[in-house]
Structures are given as structure tokens and as C-alpha cells.
Amino acid sequence: MIKPIAEVMVVILIIASIGGNHSKKEKHVADWLGIARIAYFILLTLSVIKLITNYPVVLIPNILWLLYLIIVYIYLENTFRLKRETFGNPLRTTGVTIALVIAMIVIIVFF
């Protein structure tokens, strides 16, 4: 039951990242940022639930997954901040999208 929700949250994160970084108005960037934050924290909550339920068996991979999600979140927030202050960085936007696609592949294969 956790896997389909996690997949939907990553898809929402990908759409919010692309939509927010291609928005022309700051209000739309802020709206996409809010959607991305909600989806991210739902995904993080699901990952913590998975860590708790599989605690002694697969501890190290789950901790590495949580660290990866935190790094992606920092990268995502930094990209949105750069978009709000300046005109953004297309390479950073591409990097965030690639990191989220990697997260989607990991969820499909290992979650």
C-alpha cells in the first residue's frame, strides 16, 4: 500500500519541479513550491514508516534512502530559491528532475 502512494508523490514532485521552474510569475513558483513541499513530506513520512516496519532487516539501505531524500529536498529547495531570486538555472532544474527520476526508479525497483 505504501509503494503506489510513494510513486504518485514522486510523480507529483517531478511535475511540481518542472512546473515551478518554468513558471514566469513568482506567485506560480510559490504555488508549485507549496505543492512540492507537501508531496515531499508525504514521501518522507512514507519512507520513515517503511524504515520502522522493516527496522532490523534492511536498516542501512533505508537510512541511505532517507539521506538521499534529504539531499534531493535540499537541492529542490535551492533550485526554487534560485528561481524566485533570479531567473533560475536550467542545468540545476535538469539535475533536480534527474534526481527525482532516480528516486522514482528506486521506488519502483526496491520500495
N, C-alpha and C positions, 0 to 999 in steps of 0.2 A: 504494500500500500504506500510505502514511503517513496519508492522509485518513480512512479508516474508523477507524483507531486513535485519531486525534485527535478524531473525532466521539464515539466511545464514552467517551473521557476527559472530554470536556465534559459529556456526559450524566451521568456518574458525579459530576462536580463539582457539577452542579445538584442532583442527588439528595442528595449529602452536605451541601451548603449548606442545603437546606430541612430535611433530617432533623436536622442538628446544631442548627439554630436553633429547632427546635420540640421538642427533647428537654427532658424535665423534670429528668433527673438529670445531674450533672456528668460521670459516667463515660461516659454515652452521648454527651455533647457531645465528650468527648475521643476516643472511638472514631470518631465522624464526622469529627473534625478530622484524625485519622491517615489515614483513607481519602481525604479531600480533599487532603492534602499529597502522598500517593503519586500520585494522579491528576494533580495539578498538575505535579509534577516530570516525570512521563512526558510530559505535554503540552508542557512547556518543552523537554525533550530532543528531541522530535519537531520543534519549531519551530527549534531550533538546527540540527538535521540538514537541514531544509529551507533554512535560511539558507546553510549550507555548500554544499549541492548546487546552489543557484541563485545563487551568490555574485555574479558580475559583472552579471547581468542585472537582477535585481529587489532591489537592496540596500536602498534606502530603505524600501519597503513592509515588507520583512521585519524591519528594525530597529524600525520603528514598531509592528509586531505584537508583537515581543518586549517593547517598552516597555509596550504595553497589557497584556500578560500579567502583567508585574511589578506594574503598578498594581492589576490585579484581585486578584493574590495578596495584596498589602498590605491591600487592602480586605477580602478574605476573612478574613485572619488577625485583623484588627482587629475584625471582626464576631464571630468566635469568642471572642476575648479578652473582649469586652464581654458576651457571653453567659455566659462562665464566671464573671466577676466580679459581674455584676448579673443582671437578668432579660432582658437583650438589648434591642434596639431594632428594632421591626418595620419601620420605614422603611429602616434600614440593610440588613436582611435582604432587603427588596424590591429595593433598589439592587444588592446583590450578585447576586441572581437575574437581574435585567435585564442586568447587565454580562456574566454568563455566557451568557445567551441571545444577546446581541450577538456574543459570541465564537463561539457555535455557528453563527450566520448567516454570519459572516465565513469560518469554516472551510468551510461548505457552498459558498459562492459563490467564494471566492478561493484556497483552500488547494491 
